[in-house]
Amino acid sequence: CEEDRPLVYGNIVALLKATQAVSECASDMDVLAEFDAIVRSELPVAFASSLGRFTLEYHYLALIGLLAFGGQGVDILAALPFDTGTCLSYALVFFLWIFTFAP
């Protein structure tokens, strides 16, 4: 929630100052910029190590999703009455689902 933003920012500032990651006299904006830099440099490494060695890149997962669910989508599209709006909207939703939620 937007109402929580000042609380979260205040906690981030307090955390970085308490751990001496930034100077005690640094401004809140400088502390938040430093937090952003820390997150951008350390979070990808943390995610990669937590996922392990046996993960696939997104384009491979998207291909698996397309192969697993693509035939069903084509069957459903073929069964729909030929109405351009209906077919296009279903195809859009189906492919969005395959490439975002299935992988």
C-alpha positions in Angstrom: 0.0 0.0 0.0 1.1 3.5 -0.6 0.4 4.4 3.0 3.1 2.0 4.1 5.8 3.5 1.8 7.2 6.0 4.4 7.3 3.2 7.0 9.2 0.8 4.6 11.6 3.6 3.6 12.2 4.5 7.2 13.0 0.9 8.0 15.4 0.6 5.1 17.2 3.8 6.2 17.4 2.5 9.8 18.7 -0.9 8.7 21.5 0.4 6.5 22.6 2.9 9.1 22.5 0.3 11.9 24.6 -2.1 9.8 26.9 0.7 8.9 26.4 0.1 5.2 26.1 3.9 4.8 27.3 6.9 6.8 25.3 7.9 9.8 24.9 11.4 8.4 23.8 10.2 4.9 20.5 11.6 3.7 17.5 9.3 3.2 17.7 9.7 -0.5 21.3 8.6 -0.5 20.6 5.7 1.7 17.7 4.5 -0.6 19.9 4.9 -3.6 22.6 2.7 -1.9 19.9 0.2 -1.0 18.8 0.1 -4.6 22.4 -0.5 -5.7 22.8 -3.3 -3.2 19.6 -5.0 -4.3 20.6 -4.7 -8.0 24.0 -6.2 -7.4 23.3 -8.9 -4.8 19.7 -10.1 -5.4 20.3 -11.7 -8.8 23.2 -13.7 -7.3 21.0 -14.7 -4.3 18.1 -15.8 -6.6 20.5 -17.8 -8.8 22.0 -19.6 -5.9 18.7 -20.3 -4.3 17.3 -21.8 -7.5 20.2 -24.2 -7.9 22.0 -25.5 -11.0 19.0 -27.2 -12.5 17.0 -24.3 -13.8 16.1 -23.4 -17.4 16.2 -20.0 -19.0 12.9 -18.3 -19.8 12.9 -19.0 -23.5 13.2 -22.7 -22.9 10.4 -22.6 -20.3 8.2 -20.6 -22.7 8.8 -23.3 -25.4 7.9 -26.1 -23.0 4.7 -24.2 -22.1 3.9 -23.7 -25.8 4.5 -27.4 -26.5 2.5 -28.5 -23.5 -0.5 -26.3 -23.9 -0.4 -25.0 -27.5 -2.3 -28.0 -29.0 -5.1 -27.5 -26.6 -5.3 -23.8 -27.4 -5.4 -24.5 -31.2 -8.2 -27.1 -30.6 -10.3 -24.6 -28.6 -9.7 -21.8 -31.2 -10.8 -24.2 -34.0 -14.0 -25.0 -32.1 -15.0 -21.4 -31.5 -17.5 -19.8 -34.0 -15.7 -17.6 -36.4 -16.0 -14.2 -34.8 -12.8 -12.2 -35.2 -13.1 -10.4 -31.9 -13.7 -13.6 -29.9 -10.9 -15.5 -31.6 -8.4 -12.7 -31.2 -9.3 -12.1 -27.6 -9.1 -15.8 -26.7 -5.8 -16.2 -28.6 -4.3 -13.2 -26.8 -5.3 -14.5 -23.4 -4.1 -18.0 -24.2 -0.7 -16.9 -25.4 -0.3 -14.4 -22.5 -1.0 -17.3 -20.2 1.5 -19.6 -21.9 4.3 -17.1 -21.9 3.8 -15.6 -18.5 2.1 -18.1 -16.1 3.0 -21.5 -17.6 6.8 -21.1 -17.4 
